[in-house]
Amino acid sequence: MTTPVDARRALTSRTAALQGAGDRALAALADASVLVVGAGGLGAPVLQYLAGAGLRRLTVVDHDVVDPSNLARQVLFGLADVGRPKAEVAAESLRGVDPSLEVVALATSFAPDQVDGHDVVVDAADSVVVTRAVSDACAAHGIPFVWGTVLGYDGQVSVFHDAAADPVDFHDLHPDVLPDEGSCALDGVLPALCGAVGSVMAAQVTALVAGLGEPLLGRVLTVDARRWRWTESPLRRGPGSRRPAPTADVQPGTIAPSALADALGADAATFVLVDVRTPEERATGIIAGSIVPGALRADDRTVVAVCASGRRATAYARTLDRPVVVLDGGIAAWRAEGRPIVGSNENAEHADAATLGE
């Protein structure tokens, strides 16, 4: 009968065989605790490779649920997982790889205190807002963190450590506070690019923890997947380096499906529903009267932002300078309550927004 110890020995045998690795590297890995923020396109390959790395503990943070549009690139999930919390599904998969690995699933948004007790943090959320929070939290705790991003055909990877001999962090790369620009839903992403960048990110963890290779500290690795060209750029902290003043992270309000149904029934003319999902997602059904973002025009109605689960709607809501709320749980929650869905009509979606919902 194979014991957990035997299983881990077999699992890490190829790592141990690496030149310069051996028992020293395995011991370092077996004592390490890693936090991965995000279990999506980047987080999935990171988690898959770290699951077999021989770590002591792996913590997964992700507040989102699995959506059908995720499956091409978020390879931890299948159709049977749609609607389930990503963190919990990912944790189940990780436990199946290494029974000795302690896996913690946090189906919530990132919070700075989550970095406490970890040796390395991996920022796979692919959000500037989250990355700044991760950078500040890791700097406060003296913890290195691995960062990656993908969009379209482009990707980047780096390692930041504010407590290193030559300190560098995300603020040195992007000193100005800017909102998230672009998204996989709007701009697309090459699925295999997520795997390529995520694999490099996972390798940075083993480099930091066990010295298996040289980490990308002070270097930014960029990949152009149109030509599959990898380039490296140095990153140093200059004498005038600064941390930007924190900005208020305004969290838009939410409205429950039941409350929205009541509000639309009582006074639909005061609301306009904006569905920010992709055309393919909208083709599976929309809430009656919904329009696309491009059809929204200035008026005094409250915007109800709608997406699959609420994450994209929240990001969209932050860009609006008008009253806005997010459908809590998105279309998934609306469907779960048995609320009506109608077929998507492209002509209606692009009609004058002022004539819809009235």
C-alpha positions as CSV (number, residue, x, y, z in Angstrom):
1,M,0.0,0.0,0.0
2,T,1.3,3.4,-1.0
3,T,1.6,5.8,1.9
4,P,1.5,9.7,1.6
5,V,5.3,9.7,2.3
6,D,5.9,7.2,-0.5
7,A,3.6,9.2,-2.8
8,R,5.5,12.5,-2.1
9,R,8.9,10.8,-2.6
10,A,7.8,9.6,-6.0
11,L,6.2,12.9,-6.8
12,T,9.4,14.9,-6.1
13,S,11.9,12.3,-7.4
14,R,12.5,14.2,-10.7
15,T,13.0,17.5,-8.8
16,A,15.5,15.8,-6.5
17,A,17.5,14.5,-9.5
18,L,18.1,18.0,-10.8
19,Q,21.8,19.2,-10.6
20,G,22.2,21.0,-7.3
21,A,18.9,20.0,-5.9
22,G,18.8,16.8,-3.9
23,D,17.6,16.6,-0.3
24,R,18.5,20.2,0.4
25,A,16.0,21.5,-2.2
26,L,13.3,19.0,-1.1
27,A,13.7,20.0,2.5
28,A,13.3,23.7,1.6
29,L,10.2,23.0,-0.4
30,A,8.7,20.8,2.3
31,D,9.0,23.6,4.8
32,A,7.5,26.3,2.5
33,S,4.1,27.9,2.5
34,V,2.9,29.7,-0.6
35,L,-0.2,31.9,-1.2
36,V,-1.6,32.1,-4.7
37,V,-4.0,35.0,-5.3
38,G,-6.2,34.1,-8.2
39,A,-7.2,30.6,-9.6
40,G,-8.0,31.7,-13.1
41,G,-6.0,31.6,-16.4
42,L,-2.6,32.3,-14.7
43,G,-3.5,30.7,-11.3
44,A,-4.5,27.4,-12.8
45,P,-1.1,26.4,-14.3
46,V,0.7,28.0,-11.2
47,L,-1.3,25.8,-8.9
48,Q,-1.0,22.7,-11.0
49,Y,2.8,22.8,-11.0
50,L,3.0,23.9,-7.3
51,A,0.7,21.0,-6.3
52,G,3.5,18.6,-7.2
53,A,6.4,20.7,-5.9
54,G,6.5,19.1,-2.5
55,L,5.4,22.2,-0.5
56,R,4.1,22.2,3.0
57,R,1.1,24.4,2.5
58,L,-0.6,26.0,-0.5
59,T,-3.3,28.7,0.0
60,V,-5.7,29.6,-2.8
61,V,-7.6,32.9,-2.8
62,D,-10.3,33.6,-5.4
63,H,-13.7,35.1,-4.9
64,D,-15.1,34.1,-8.3
65,V,-17.1,31.1,-9.5
66,V,-16.4,28.9,-12.6
67,D,-17.9,30.2,-15.8
68,P,-18.1,28.3,-19.2
69,S,-16.0,31.0,-20.8
70,N,-13.1,30.1,-18.4
71,L,-12.7,26.5,-19.5
72,A,-10.4,27.0,-22.5
73,R,-7.6,28.5,-20.4
74,Q,-8.4,27.8,-16.8
75,V,-7.5,24.1,-17.1
76,L,-8.3,23.2,-13.5
77,F,-12.0,23.3,-14.3
78,G,-14.5,21.4,-16.3
79,L,-18.2,21.8,-17.2
80,A,-19.3,20.0,-14.1
81,D,-17.6,22.8,-12.0
82,V,-19.6,25.7,-13.6
83,G,-21.1,27.9,-10.9
84,R,-18.9,26.5,-8.1
85,P,-16.3,28.6,-6.3
86,K,-12.9,28.5,-8.1
87,A,-10.9,28.3,-4.9
88,E,-12.8,25.2,-3.7
89,V,-12.6,23.4,-7.0
90,A,-8.9,24.2,-7.3
91,A,-8.3,22.9,-3.8
92,E,-10.0,19.6,-4.5
93,S,-7.7,19.1,-7.5
94,L,-4.6,20.0,-5.6
95,R,-5.3,17.5,-2.8
96,G,-5.7,14.8,-5.4
97,V,-2.0,15.4,-6.5
98,D,-0.3,15.3,-3.1
99,P,-2.0,13.9,0.0
100,S,0.7,15.4,2.2
101,L,0.1,18.9,0.9
102,E,-2.0,21.2,3.2
103,V,-4.4,23.1,1.0
104,V,-6.4,26.1,2.2
105,A,-9.2,27.4,0.0
106,L,-10.3,31.0,0.6
107,A,-13.4,31.8,-1.6
108,T,-13.1,35.5,-1.0
109,S,-11.4,38.6,-2.3
110,F,-7.7,39.3,-1.5
111,A,-7.1,40.9,1.9
112,P,-3.6,42.1,3.1
113,D,-3.6,39.9,6.2
114,Q,-3.8,36.8,4.1
115,V,-0.1,37.1,3.3
116,D,0.9,36.5,6.9
117,G,2.5,33.1,7.5
118,H,3.5,32.6,3.9
119,D,7.1,32.5,2.5
120,V,6.1,33.5,-1.1
121,V,3.0,35.1,-2.6
122,V,2.0,34.6,-6.2
123,D,-0.1,37.4,-7.7
124,A,-2.1,35.6,-10.4
125,A,-5.2,37.9,-10.2
126,D,-4.1,39.9,-13.2
127,S,-5.5,43.1,-11.8
128,V,-3.6,46.3,-11.2
129,V,-5.8,47.1,-8.2
130,V,-5.1,43.7,-6.6
131,T,-1.4,43.8,-7.5
132,R,-0.9,47.2,-5.7
133,A,-2.6,45.7,-2.6
134,V,-0.4,42.6,-2.8
135,S,2.7,44.7,-3.3
136,D,2.0,46.8,-0.2
137,A,1.0,43.8,1.9
138,C,4.2,41.9,0.9
139,A,6.4,44.9,1.6
140,A,4.9,45.3,5.1
141,H,5.6,41.6,5.8
142,G,9.0,41.4,4.0
143,I,7.7,38.7,1.7
144,P,8.7,38.3,-2.0
145,F,6.0,37.9,-4.5
146,V,5.8,36.6,-8.1
147,W,3.7,38.7,-10.5
148,G,2.4,37.8,-14.0
149,T,-0.1,39.3,-16.4
150,V,-1.5,38.3,-19.8
151,L,-3.8,40.0,-22.3
152,G,-4.3,39.3,-26.0
153,Y,-1.0,38.0,-27.3
154,D,1.2,39.7,-24.6
155,G,2.4,38.6,-21.2
156,Q,4.9,39.6,-18.5
157,V,6.5,38.0,-15.4
158,S,8.6,39.4,-12.7
159,V,9.6,38.9,-9.0
160,F,9.3,41.8,-6.5
161,H,10.9,41.9,-3.0
162,D,10.9,45.1,-1.1
163,A,13.1,43.7,1.6
164,A,15.8,42.3,-0.8
165,A,19.4,43.7,-0.8
166,D,18.4,45.5,-4.0
167,P,14.8,46.2,-3.3
168,V,12.2,46.4,-6.0
169,D,8.5,46.2,-6.1
170,F,5.5,46.7,-8.4
171,H,5.4,50.4,-7.6
172,D,8.9,50.7,-9.2
173,L,7.5,49.2,-12.4
174,H,4.3,51.2,-12.4
175,P,4.7,54.3,-10.1
176,D,1.4,55.9,-11.1
177,V,-1.9,54.8,-9.9
178,L,-3.9,53.6,-12.9
179,P,-7.1,51.6,-13.1
180,D,-7.3,48.2,-14.7
181,E,-7.3,48.6,-18.5
182,G,-8.6,45.9,-20.8
183,S,-9.9,42.5,-19.9
184,C,-9.8,39.0,-21.3
185,A,-13.5,39.2,-21.9
186,L,-13.2,42.4,-24.0
187,D,-9.8,42.0,-25.6
188,G,-9.4,38.2,-25.7
189,V,-6.4,36.1,-24.6
190,L,-4.5,33.3,-26.3
191,P,-5.3,30.3,-23.9
192,A,-1.9,28.7,-24.3
193,L,-0.2,32.0,-23.3
194,C,-1.8,31.6,-19.9
195,G,-0.1,28.3,-19.5
196,A,3.3,29.6,-20.7
197,V,3.3,32.6,-18.4
198,G,1.8,30.6,-15.5
199,S,4.5,28.0,-15.8
200,V,7.2,30.6,-15.6
201,M,5.5,32.0,-12.5
202,A,5.5,28.6,-10.8
203,A,9.2,28.2,-11.6
204,Q,9.9,31.5,-9.9
205,V,8.4,30.1,-6.7
206,T,10.8,27.1,-6.7
207,A,13.6,29.4,-7.5
208,L,12.9,31.6,-4.5
209,V,12.2,28.8,-2.1
210,A,14.8,26.2,-3.1
211,G,17.2,28.0,-5.4
212,L,16.1,25.9,-8.4
213,G,17.2,28.5,-11.0
214,E,17.6,32.3,-10.6
215,P,14.5,34.3,-9.8
216,L,13.5,37.2,-12.0
217,L,14.2,39.8,-9.2
218,G,15.0,43.1,-10.9
219,R,14.1,41.7,-14.3
220,V,10.8,41.8,-16.2
221,L,10.3,39.0,-18.7
222,T,8.0,39.9,-21.6
223,V,6.6,37.5,-24.2
224,D,5.0,38.4,-27.5
225,A,3.0,35.4,-28.5
226,R,2.4,36.6,-32.1
227,R,6.0,35.7,-32.8
228,W,6.9,33.8,-29.6
229,R,9.7,36.2,-28.8
230,W,10.8,36.5,-25.2
231,T,12.6,39.6,-24.1
232,E,14.1,40.7,-20.7
233,S,14.2,44.2,-19.3
234,P,16.1,45.3,-16.2
235,L,14.2,47.0,-13.4
236,R,15.9,49.0,-10.6
237,R,14.7,51.3,-7.9
238,G,15.7,54.8,-8.7
239,P,16.7,57.5,-6.2
240,G,13.4,59.2,-6.8
241,S,11.3,56.1,-6.4
242,R,8.1,56.6,-4.5
243,R,5.0,54.7,-3.5
244,P,1.9,56.4,-4.9
245,A,-0.5,57.7,-2.3
246,P,-3.3,55.2,-1.8
247,T,-6.5,55.9,-3.5
248,A,-9.9,55.1,-2.2
249,D,-11.0,51.8,-3.6
250,V,-14.7,52.6,-4.0
251,Q,-16.6,49.4,-3.9
252,P,-19.9,49.7,-5.9
253,G,-23.1,48.7,-4.1
254,T,-24.8,45.4,-4.9
255,I,-28.4,44.4,-5.4
256,A,-29.7,40.9,-4.8
257,P,-31.6,39.1,-7.6
258,S,-34.8,39.2,-5.6
259,A,-34.4,42.9,-4.8
260,L,-33.7,43.7,-8.5
261,A,-36.8,41.7,-9.6
262,D,-38.9,43.6,-7.1
263,A,-37.4,47.0,-8.2
264,L,-37.9,46.3,-11.9
265,G,-41.5,45.2,-11.2
266,A,-42.3,48.4,-9.2
267,D,-40.4,51.1,-11.2
268,A,-38.4,49.8,-14.1
269,A,-38.1,53.2,-15.6
270,T,-35.6,54.3,-12.9
271,F,-33.1,51.5,-13.8
272,V,-31.1,50.5,-16.9
273,L,-29.5,47.1,-17.0
274,V,-26.1,46.9,-18.7
275,D,-24.8,43.4,-19.5
276,V,-21.0,43.4,-19.8
277,R,-20.6,39.8,-20.8
278,T,-19.3,38.7,-24.2
279,P,-21.7,38.2,-27.1
280,E,-21.3,34.4,-26.8
281,E,-22.3,34.6,-23.1
282,R,-25.2,36.9,-23.9
283,A,-26.4,34.5,-26.5
284,T,-27.2,32.0,-23.7
285,G,-29.8,34.4,-22.3
286,I,-30.1,37.9,-20.8
287,I,-32.3,39.7,-18.3
288,A,-35.2,41.3,-20.3
289,G,-34.3,44.9,-21.2
290,S,-30.6,44.5,-20.9
291,I,-28.3,46.6,-23.1
292,V,-24.6,46.4,-23.9
293,P,-22.1,49.0,-22.5
294,G,-21.8,50.7,-25.9
295,A,-25.5,51.5,-25.9
296,L,-25.5,53.3,-22.5
297,R,-26.2,57.0,-22.8
298,A,-26.2,59.8,-20.2
299,D,-29.4,60.1,-18.2
300,D,-30.4,60.0,-14.5
301,R,-31.3,56.3,-14.3
302,T,-29.4,54.0,-12.0
303,V,-27.2,51.5,-13.9
304,V,-27.4,47.8,-12.8
305,A,-24.2,46.2,-14.1
306,V,-24.6,42.5,-14.9
307,C,-22.0,39.8,-15.7
308,A,-21.6,36.1,-15.1
309,S,-20.8,36.3,-11.4
310,G,-20.2,40.0,-10.5
311,R,-16.5,40.4,-11.0
312,R,-16.5,42.0,-14.4
313,A,-19.6,44.0,-13.5
314,T,-17.8,45.4,-10.5
315,A,-14.8,46.5,-12.6
316,Y,-17.2,48.1,-15.1
317,A,-19.1,49.9,-12.4
318,R,-15.9,51.5,-11.2
319,T,-15.5,53.3,-14.5
320,L,-18.9,55.0,-14.4
321,D,-19.5,58.5,-13.0
322,R,-23.2,57.9,-12.2
323,P,-25.4,55.9,-9.8
324,V,-24.6,52.2,-10.3
325,V,-25.1,48.9,-8.5
326,V,-23.9,45.4,-9.4
327,L,-26.1,42.4,-9.6
328,D,-24.9,40.3,-6.7
329,G,-23.7,37.0,-8.0
330,G,-24.4,37.9,-11.6
331,I,-26.5,35.9,-14.0
332,A,-25.5,32.8,-12.2
333,A,-27.3,33.9,-9.0
334,W,-30.3,35.2,-11.1
335,R,-30.7,31.8,-12.7
336,A,-30.2,30.0,-9.4
337,E,-33.3,31.8,-8.1
338,G,-35.3,30.8,-11.1
339,R,-35.6,34.3,-12.4
340,P,-36.7,34.7,-16.1
341,I,-34.1,34.8,-18.9
342,V,-34.9,35.8,-22.4
343,G,-33.1,35.3,-25.7
344,S,-30.5,37.8,-26.7
345,N,-31.6,40.2,-29.5
346,E,-28.6,42.1,-30.9
347,N,-30.9,44.7,-32.5
348,A,-32.5,45.4,-29.1
349,E,-29.1,45.4,-27.3
350,H,-27.8,48.1,-29.5
351,A,-31.0,50.2,-29.5
352,D,-31.2,53.6,-27.8
353,A,-30.7,53.0,-24.1
354,A,-33.3,55.5,-23.2
355,T,-36.0,53.4,-24.7
356,L,-35.1,50.3,-22.9
357,G,-36.3,49.3,-19.4
358,E,-39.2,51.7,-19.6
